[in-house]
């Protein structure tokens, strides 16, 4: 005999890919004629970026480019020179299933880089970077919420979960003409640009997310003149952007992420002909995830009072967004220099940051590392470069409980410093965010049948049985053992909860 199963649909997030793929970088570079010879290499780094993300069937495609920048000293003086070259890449990653409508979280990570001057005008660059991606789809799971049958006893649980209401990804740009400060010399060329975008506010209406944020941009540029110097300039650009997200409503819990996909800048002249403007376009990749709280009922176990049951099921786990958290940490560190004395700092920046997070004792604990890169001058005015990897730890209060998984992201922001005897004392803004997912495991029942050839054996002359129960024993297990009603056991013995409170004799209705 088959039973009718009543089901509830669950729009849960399902991760179909979470991993990294490494890309090698092997270049033999000849300096162009306008670059002076190399006396000593100060710094070499790879700067990868992702320009497009797409999915076709069960394949994830990531396209982009990478720049290789080299800072070096020329023979004729103590000025820092730089050279850059770039190349493109295209990567195809196999997914475990088709994911035509999915969220793609992707970011590049530099693994290592080695740079060697094989001659005064020739460089060999070897290194690699990884493209790390997580692909999430809106899965359509089902849970059996009821088994129709008067003879069936069911053990049910309810869970509050966050279903995916909608998600979207789109790219927009923040355009601004930025003016150099009055005390700053005119710009000849841009050496390095660092930018990040910060979400400040988000308001949700039907199908839209109105976001307010700020882009922070820092330039390292070479000033005009035969002995041009390296100068820095920082800006903050406020913006508002309406993001489309079908399915989102005001009752949704929204998670919005901004990632700077690239910065394009052209140097412009003012009315007097001096190059004092940066015509800047910051491309921002935005991700919106919307979740809606709902209650789902699961049948975890069942038995028949008349027959043996055959239940076909398997364990399944769904992930439900429990909370999003963010904070800004001003992290203090001291970085020393062994072989030099810092007399002047040309620039301080960060090129890497990562974090891992866990939830314990009502707190999200984040631990990670970030790099500090320093271009400075010693007591003789000679430029030199050094970098340090800095550890950090930070905690944010959390209200989440249960089986939890936490993902974290950290972006380095503004950096301030002062020169001390043994190096630098640095304050670094770390913009930290985390998403806490609750993992809910349930029995996914697909079929329930009764074996009518195996009826439950009963003694017609017995209406009650006596059972000696231990404190804390499950009422469900007792009723299942005697193939009787759970509610009848509770009523007969004045039990209100799911377990027997006190050790003693129970009367079991048959």
PyMOL commands that set and color helices and strands:
alter all, ss='L'
color gray80, all
select helices_A, chain A and resi 475-482+486-493
alter helices_A, ss='H'
color red, helices_A
select strands_A, chain A and resi 4-30+40-56+59-73+80-94+102-119+122-148+152-179+187-205+208-223+230-244+253-269+275-304+307-336+344-349+353-360+363-377+383-397+404-420+423-455+464-469+504-509
alter strands_A, ss='S'
color yellow, strands_A
deselect
rebuild
show_as cartoon
